[in-house]
Amino acid sequence: MVATSELITTKRGLRLECETEDDVITKALRERGDWEEGVGEAIDAYLQPGWTFLDIGAHIGHFALIAAQKGNDVIAIEANPRYAELLRENAARNGLRVELHDVAVSDEPGEGFLKRDI
């Protein structure tokens, strides 16, 4: 199955390409223009100039890009190749810099694979 995507503009003016089939994050962005609004508000309230924002499990980059909009350095970790690709594209589309590491984070060394249980 080939993933389809759509471009959504958030309440913060970010233009994000999202997977159409995602009935959680894409649905929230489409319907409300935001995803977990309290997290974005916390970024606004607590992230200080000069701090580096670390987003582990960054998905398509929603929170990473909110932090980058504030002018902060951002390091994003996203193991899913499709989401990492969308994050890269979303950062470029919005003219924002995000240092992306498309790796998994674990307390164990080695390699693994991504599996989605449905």
FENRA-V872137 format. One record per residue. N is the residue number from 1. RES is the residue in three letters. PSI is psi in degrees with one decimal (999 if undefined). OMEGA is omega in whole degrees, -180 to 180 (none if undefined). BURIAL is + if it has 24 or more other ideal C-beta (glycine too) atoms within 12 Angstrom, else -. Layout:
n=N res=RES psi=PSI omega=OMEGA burial=BURIAL
n=N res=RES psi=PSI omega=OMEGA burial=BURIAL
//
This chain:
n=1 res=MET psi=129.1 omega=178 burial=-
n=2 res=VAL psi=128.4 omega=180 burial=-
n=3 res=ALA psi=135.7 omega=174 burial=-
n=4 res=THR psi=155.8 omega=-178 burial=-
n=5 res=SER psi=164.6 omega=177 burial=-
n=6 res=GLU psi=152.9 omega=-180 burial=-
n=7 res=LEU psi=125.1 omega=-179 burial=-
n=8 res=ILE psi=137.0 omega=174 burial=+
n=9 res=THR psi=125.2 omega=-177 burial=-
n=10 res=THR psi=172.0 omega=176 burial=+
n=11 res=LYS psi=-28.5 omega=-179 burial=-
n=12 res=ARG psi=2.8 omega=179 burial=+
n=13 res=GLY psi=5.6 omega=176 burial=-
n=14 res=LEU psi=137.4 omega=175 burial=+
n=15 res=ARG psi=111.5 omega=-174 burial=+
n=16 res=LEU psi=128.3 omega=170 burial=+
n=17 res=GLU psi=126.8 omega=-175 burial=+
n=18 res=CYS psi=152.4 omega=175 burial=+
n=19 res=GLU psi=123.8 omega=-177 burial=+
n=20 res=THR psi=-36.9 omega=-175 burial=-
n=21 res=GLU psi=-10.9 omega=-179 burial=-
n=22 res=ASP psi=108.7 omega=-176 burial=+
n=23 res=ASP psi=15.6 omega=177 burial=-
n=24 res=VAL psi=-76.0 omega=-175 burial=-
n=25 res=ILE psi=-49.5 omega=179 burial=+
n=26 res=THR psi=-42.9 omega=180 burial=+
n=27 res=LYS psi=-45.4 omega=179 burial=-
n=28 res=ALA psi=-43.8 omega=179 burial=+
n=29 res=LEU psi=-40.4 omega=180 burial=+
n=30 res=ARG psi=-45.2 omega=-174 burial=-
n=31 res=GLU psi=-37.4 omega=-174 burial=-
n=32 res=ARG psi=-11.5 omega=-177 burial=-
n=33 res=GLY psi=14.1 omega=-178 burial=-
n=34 res=ASP psi=159.2 omega=175 burial=+
n=35 res=TRP psi=124.5 omega=-178 burial=+
n=36 res=GLU psi=66.5 omega=-174 burial=-
n=37 res=GLU psi=-34.9 omega=180 burial=-
n=38 res=GLY psi=-32.1 omega=178 burial=-
n=39 res=VAL psi=-44.5 omega=177 burial=-
n=40 res=GLY psi=-40.6 omega=178 burial=+
n=41 res=GLU psi=-37.9 omega=177 burial=-
n=42 res=ALA psi=-40.1 omega=176 burial=-
n=43 res=ILE psi=-46.1 omega=179 burial=+
n=44 res=ASP psi=-43.5 omega=-173 burial=-
n=45 res=ALA psi=-36.7 omega=-169 burial=-
n=46 res=TYR psi=-23.9 omega=-178 burial=-
n=47 res=LEU psi=116.4 omega=-175 burial=+
n=48 res=GLN psi=152.2 omega=175 burial=-
n=49 res=PRO psi=138.0 omega=179 burial=-
n=50 res=GLY psi=-13.3 omega=177 burial=-
n=51 res=TRP psi=153.8 omega=174 burial=-
n=52 res=THR psi=131.1 omega=179 burial=-
n=53 res=PHE psi=127.8 omega=179 burial=+
n=54 res=LEU psi=120.8 omega=-180 burial=-
n=55 res=ASP psi=103.9 omega=-179 burial=+
n=56 res=ILE psi=124.0 omega=-172 burial=-
n=57 res=GLY psi=49.7 omega=-169 burial=+
n=58 res=ALA psi=-14.2 omega=180 burial=+
n=59 res=HIS psi=-126.2 omega=-177 burial=+
n=60 res=ILE psi=0.7 omega=173 burial=+
n=61 res=GLY psi=12.5 omega=-176 burial=+
n=62 res=HIS psi=-54.9 omega=-178 burial=+
n=63 res=PHE psi=-37.6 omega=177 burial=+
n=64 res=ALA psi=-41.1 omega=-178 burial=+
n=65 res=LEU psi=-30.4 omega=173 burial=+
n=66 res=ILE psi=-44.5 omega=179 burial=+
n=67 res=ALA psi=-41.7 omega=179 burial=+
n=68 res=ALA psi=-34.1 omega=177 burial=+
n=69 res=GLN psi=-31.9 omega=180 burial=+
n=70 res=LYS psi=-7.5 omega=180 burial=+
n=71 res=GLY psi=7.0 omega=180 burial=-
n=72 res=ASN psi=153.8 omega=169 burial=+
n=73 res=ASP psi=142.0 omega=-177 burial=-
n=74 res=VAL psi=131.3 omega=171 burial=+
n=75 res=ILE psi=122.4 omega=-179 burial=+
n=76 res=ALA psi=137.2 omega=176 burial=+
n=77 res=ILE psi=121.7 omega=178 burial=+
n=78 res=GLU psi=114.4 omega=-176 burial=+
n=79 res=ALA psi=-27.4 omega=-178 burial=+
n=80 res=ASN psi=117.9 omega=-176 burial=+
n=81 res=PRO psi=-38.8 omega=-179 burial=-
n=82 res=ARG psi=-45.5 omega=180 burial=+
n=83 res=TYR psi=-37.2 omega=177 burial=+
n=84 res=ALA psi=-41.5 omega=177 burial=+
n=85 res=GLU psi=-45.9 omega=179 burial=-
n=86 res=LEU psi=-40.1 omega=178 burial=+
n=87 res=LEU psi=-46.4 omega=178 burial=+
n=88 res=ARG psi=-47.6 omega=-179 burial=+
n=89 res=GLU psi=-40.0 omega=-179 burial=+
n=90 res=ASN psi=-39.5 omega=177 burial=+
n=91 res=ALA psi=-47.5 omega=180 burial=+
n=92 res=ALA psi=-43.7 omega=-179 burial=-
n=93 res=ARG psi=-34.0 omega=-178 burial=+
n=94 res=ASN psi=3.6 omega=179 burial=+
n=95 res=GLY psi=32.3 omega=-177 burial=-
n=96 res=LEU psi=149.6 omega=-179 burial=+
n=97 res=ARG psi=125.3 omega=175 burial=-
n=98 res=VAL psi=127.0 omega=174 burial=+
n=99 res=GLU psi=108.1 omega=-175 burial=+
n=100 res=LEU psi=131.7 omega=173 burial=+
n=101 res=HIS psi=110.6 omega=-178 burial=-
n=102 res=ASP psi=73.1 omega=-179 burial=+
n=103 res=VAL psi=165.8 omega=174 burial=-
n=104 res=ALA psi=153.5 omega=179 burial=-
n=105 res=VAL psi=129.7 omega=-178 burial=-
n=106 res=SER psi=164.0 omega=173 burial=-
n=107 res=ASP psi=3.4 omega=-180 burial=-
n=108 res=GLU psi=135.2 omega=175 burial=-
n=109 res=PRO psi=157.3 omega=175 burial=-
n=110 res=GLY psi=-169.8 omega=-179 burial=-
n=111 res=GLU psi=156.8 omega=179 burial=-
n=112 res=GLY psi=-169.8 omega=177 burial=-
n=113 res=PHE psi=154.7 omega=179 burial=-
n=114 res=LEU psi=137.0 omega=180 burial=-
n=115 res=LYS psi=135.5 omega=178 burial=-
n=116 res=ARG psi=115.8 omega=177 burial=-
n=117 res=ASP psi=130.3 omega=180 burial=-
n=118 res=ILE psi=999 omega=none burial=-
//
